[in-house]
């Protein structure tokens, strides 16, 4: 299934995309796409519904693909080829940092370049959406706790992230720096999350063209690893790292400015398109 949320900010309706690309209203069946609705039991109930029996929704703004996210967890330097382009060594364990949930927006919403920004950068990433509480789970069982996958854009302000004192969080958590969606694609539709093409363009020019196969720590390992330190809850999102081609790694480095248009996508998970604008 491809689950989504459609409508203006704060008024999104839960929906699914049918096989003909039509948006079908799930409001009569679930309050939103999140929590119990994306548990294994909840997803089974949704899968039993004939999409053609649901009212059709007119195309409109697409919201973030999951609601009620309690934690937005990111994994840094998790692609061997991306670590190489930044001059970093592959870490001996996953690098964990948090992105504020207030950064979450829809996949095609404008992204705001924060005041004082000098180095706003792009990163296409595979997002993992948790479907049931995971605590101390094994790598072998980890995917049982995953509801599905989505495109995640880990927008980053590199000067805030690396050139000012403290941790990475302030360079990752600016308002609108976390577009997710367009869909939460349930895991049964993704045969192998470690073999997905990933791409990103800036103003039509391809910047990133990679694959999740170069991930150092795969999805199952990351879910298991995180669950040793914190419980993962339904609706939590894990952004699993980016392939090479980020602005910071270019020679000379290249960063985003107001008016730039970024398009990105992952095989089987859809695409996003954002216009970047100065935050007044």
Residue pairs with C-beta under 8 A, 6 or more apart in sequence:
1 16
1 43
1 46
1 47
1 185
1 186
1 189
2 16
2 17
2 183
2 184
2 185
2 186
2 189
2 270
3 14
3 15
3 16
3 17
3 26
3 33
3 38
3 46
3 65
3 148
3 183
3 184
3 185
3 186
4 14
4 15
4 16
4 17
4 23
4 33
4 62
4 63
4 65
4 181
4 182
4 183
4 184
5 12
5 13
5 14
5 15
5 32
5 33
5 62
5 63
5 64
5 65
5 66
5 67
5 181
6 12
6 13
6 15
6 23
6 57
6 59
6 60
6 61
6 62
6 63
7 13
7 60
7 61
7 63
8 60
8 61
9 61
9 63
9 106
12 32
12 63
12 67
13 25
13 26
13 27
13 57
14 25
14 26
14 27
14 29
14 30
14 31
14 32
14 33
14 37
15 23
15 24
15 25
15 26
15 57
16 23
16 24
16 26
16 46
16 51
16 54
17 23
17 24
17 183
18 24
18 51
18 52
19 51
22 51
22 56
23 56
23 57
23 58
23 59
24 51
24 52
24 54
24 55
24 56
24 57
25 54
25 55
25 56
25 57
26 33
26 46
26 49
26 54
28 54
29 45
29 46
29 49
30 37
30 42
30 46
31 37
32 67
32 68
33 65
33 66
33 67
33 184
34 66
34 67
34 68
34 69
34 234
34 235
35 67
35 68
35 234
35 235
36 42
36 234
37 43
37 46
38 66
38 129
38 131
38 147
38 148
38 184
38 234
38 235
39 131
39 132
39 147
39 234
40 131
40 132
40 144
43 131
43 147
43 186
47 186
61 106
61 108
61 109
62 106
62 107
62 108
62 181
62 182
63 106
63 181
64 104
64 105
64 106
64 107
64 179
64 180
64 181
65 107
65 129
65 150
65 180
65 181
65 182
65 183
65 184
66 129
66 150
66 180
66 184
66 235
66 237
67 235
68 235
69 101
69 104
69 235
69 236
69 237
70 101
70 233
70 235
70 236
71 98
71 101
71 230
71 232
71 233
71 236
71 237
72 98
72 99
72 100
72 101
72 103
72 104
72 178
72 236
72 237
72 239
73 96
73 97
73 98
73 99
73 226
73 236
73 237
73 238
73 239
74 96
74 97
74 98
74 99
74 125
74 154
74 172
74 238
74 239
74 241
75 94
75 95
75 96
75 217
75 222
75 238
75 239
75 240
75 241
76 91
76 94
76 95
76 96
76 97
76 168
76 241
77 83
77 86
77 88
77 90
77 91
77 95
77 216
77 241
78 94
78 95
78 215
78 216
78 217
78 222
78 240
78 241
78 242
79 210
79 214
79 215
79 216
79 241
79 242
79 243
79 244
80 90
80 214
80 216
81 210
81 214
81 243
81 244
82 210
82 241
82 242
82 243
82 244
82 246
82 249
83 89
83 90
83 91
83 216
84 244
85 244
85 245
85 246
85 249
86 246
86 248
86 249
90 216
91 216
93 225
94 217
94 221
94 222
94 225
94 226
96 226
96 229
97 167
97 168
97 169
97 172
98 169
98 172
98 173
99 154
99 169
99 172
99 173
99 177
99 178
99 239
100 169
100 172
100 173
100 178
101 178
102 173
102 175
103 155
103 172
103 173
103 174
103 175
103 176
103 177
103 178
104 178
104 179
104 180
104 237
105 111
105 176
105 178
105 179
106 179
106 181
106 182
107 151
107 153
107 179
107 180
107 181
107 182
107 270
107 271
107 272
107 273
107 274
108 179
108 182
108 272
108 273
108 274
109 176
109 179
109 274
110 176
110 274
110 275
110 276
110 277
111 153
111 155
111 176
111 177
111 179
111 262
111 274
111 275
111 276
111 277
112 174
112 175
112 176
112 276
112 277
112 278
112 279
113 120
113 256
113 257
113 258
113 276
113 277
113 278
113 279
114 120
114 157
114 160
114 174
114 175
114 279
115 279
117 157
117 159
117 160
117 174
118 157
118 159
118 255
119 157
119 158
119 159
119 247
119 248
119 253
119 255
120 155
120 156
120 157
120 158
120 255
120 256
120 276
121 155
121 156
121 157
121 158
121 246
121 247
121 248
121 255
121 256
122 153
122 155
122 156
122 200
122 202
122 207
122 208
122 246
122 247
122 256
122 262
122 264
123 153
123 154
123 155
123 156
123 200
123 208
123 242
123 246
124 151
124 152
124 153
124 198
124 199
124 200
124 208
124 242
124 243
124 264
124 265
124 266
125 151
125 152
125 153
125 154
125 198
125 239
125 240
125 241
125 242
126 149
126 151
126 152
126 193
126 196
126 198
126 212
126 215
126 219
126 239
126 240
126 241
126 266
126 269
127 149
127 150
127 151
127 152
127 180
127 237
127 238
127 239
127 240
128 146
128 149
128 193
128 219
128 222
128 223
128 237
128 238
128 239
128 240
129 146
129 147
129 148
129 149
129 150
129 184
129 235
129 236
129 237
130 145
130 146
130 147
130 223
130 232
130 233
130 234
130 235
130 236
130 237
130 238
131 145
131 146
131 147
131 148
131 234
132 144
132 145
132 147
132 234
133 145
133 231
133 232
133 233
133 234
134 142
134 145
134 223
134 226
134 227
134 231
134 232
135 227
135 231
135 232
136 227
136 228
137 144
137 145
137 223
137 224
137 227
138 224
139 220
139 221
139 224
140 220
141 224
142 219
142 220
142 221
142 223
142 224
142 227
143 187
143 219
143 220
143 223
145 223
145 227
145 232
146 187
146 219
146 223
147 184
147 186
147 187
147 234
148 184
148 185
148 186
148 187
148 189
148 190
149 184
149 185
149 187
149 190
149 193
149 266
149 269
150 180
150 181
150 183
150 184
150 185
150 237
150 269
151 180
151 181
151 182
151 264
151 265
151 266
151 269
151 270
151 271
151 272
152 178
152 179
152 180
152 237
152 239
153 178
153 179
153 180
153 262
153 264
153 272
153 274
154 172
154 177
154 178
154 239
154 242
155 172
155 174
155 176
155 177
155 178
155 179
156 171
156 172
156 177
156 246
157 171
157 172
157 174
157 177
158 171
158 247
158 248
158 255
159 171
160 170
160 171
160 174
161 168
161 170
161 171
161 172
162 168
162 171
164 170
164 171
174 279
175 279
179 272
179 274
180 237
181 270
181 272
182 270
182 271
182 272
183 269
183 270
185 268
185 269
185 270
187 193
189 268
190 196
190 268
190 269
193 212
193 218
193 219
194 212
194 213
194 215
194 218
194 219
195 211
195 212
195 213
196 211
196 212
196 266
196 267
196 268
196 269
197 209
197 210
197 211
197 266
197 267
198 208
198 209
198 210
198 211
198 212
198 242
198 243
198 264
198 265
198 266
198 267
199 206
199 208
199 209
199 210
199 264
199 265
199 266
200 206
200 207
200 208
200 245
200 262
200 263
200 264
200 265
201 207
201 262
201 263
201 264
202 254
202 256
202 260
202 261
202 262
203 260
203 261
204 261
204 263
206 245
207 245
207 246
207 247
208 242
208 243
208 244
208 245
208 246
208 264
209 243
209 245
210 242
210 243
210 244
210 245
211 243
212 240
212 266
214 243
215 240
215 241
216 241
217 225
219 240
222 238
222 240
223 232
223 238
226 232
226 238
232 238
247 253
247 254
247 255
247 256
248 255
256 262
256 276
257 276
258 276
258 277
258 278
259 275
259 276
259 277
260 275
260 276
261 273
261 274
261 275
261 276
262 272
262 273
262 274
262 276
263 271
263 272
263 273
264 271
264 272
265 271
265 272
